[in-house]
Amino acid sequence: MKRVYLDYAATAPLRREVWEAMEAELGHCYNPASAHTPGRQAHRCLEQSRGLMADLLCCGRSEISFTGGGTQSDNLAILGFVRAHPGRPVRVLVSAIEHQACLASANRAGVEGASVMSIPADGTGTVDLDWLERALATSTRADGGAAVPTLISVMWANNEIGVVQPIDAIVELAERYGALVHTDAVQAWGKVEVDLTQTPVDLLSASSHKLGGPVGIGLLYCRRGVELEPLSYGGGQERSMWPGTQNPLGAVGFARAAALAVEERPANETRWNGLRRRLEDRVLARIDGARIHGHGAPARLPHIASVGIPGCDPGALLVSLDLDGVAASGGSACSSGGHAGSSVLEAIGAHNHDPYATVRFSFGHCTEEHDVDRAADSLIGAARRFARLTV
């Protein structure tokens, strides 16, 4: 029985084109900081990849720092901002629906003396812009500048329920009140348009393995002039933002995966939207009381469907799917505990209802209609079996 993989939001399997690009550079696995010929060849691979990333994001190559992944980029953006202002009051406004990498960084920032506030979201999973403007207005000088250095951290699109946030409006508010904006674009890049000339955030995090690239490398875009304090110390690699021996082979794979994702995005966006609607309509029509998390939001990622099923144990539901050969998840792969462990579902009020098991299906470049149909039918069958057991 061929397995159906619908957990691309956790990790997209390494693409063949990425493997080939990395394989072609296997002879250049040297230290890019070395002055000899092999080192210079490795440096060339690294910098060509950085230049491609800058072109894809529409920014300067000096504004791109490679990191160990999306979590490390989020940590560096938030804590690096706070620690760049020693002895001064700083504020961090972080949305309640962030990835744990941002929430944990914000919590740590609070321990270190920052004033941390949680931006609420409505029932669709969209952040409350009116609340954000009121929070910014309470600490604004008469000349329009921020009374204290302020960072707003809102993800471009949510990794669990797929809701796309109003980043353009958030940037406008930040500019009006003198704040900076960090966005976690780990799920968004390659799925929706991300152009830093059109949406000029100050800090942006991205990750390779969400795009079909290798695990263990990410990037942080830091707009020229924004000050961050490194979180680790050593050499001056990556403008001192991520010191240590660099990973040119990983950068090559990351750049190839990102280029493919951006190139294929328009066609994939249309196809994934159709697959998502197909799965959701099938489930809603055949499971009484099923709900779609994020339904009604102004915009959603095309490749994520978060389905709530009443009266089911989330762990048992996922095991049943797995035994049927369908790989899905209960939410973020970086958090355990399924529905009960989801701060995102808590933030949008999903926990106010009767117990629901949540299953997140997420699509990739290989996903076809028959995969979605099989996953939906497996979920429907499992939900009906569990419903009979609980009667």
PyMOL commands that set and color helices and strands:
alter all, ss='L'
color gray80, all
select helices_A, chain A and resi 16-23+26-28+37-57+61-63+70-83+100-111+129-137+167-177+237-240+248-286+314-323+338-341+343-347+350-352+369-390
alter helices_A, ss='H'
color red, helices_A
select strands_A, chain A and resi 4-5+64-67+91-95+115-119+150-153+180-184+203-207+218-222+291-292+304-310+326-327+356-362
alter strands_A, ss='S'
color yellow, strands_A
deselect
rebuild
show_as cartoon
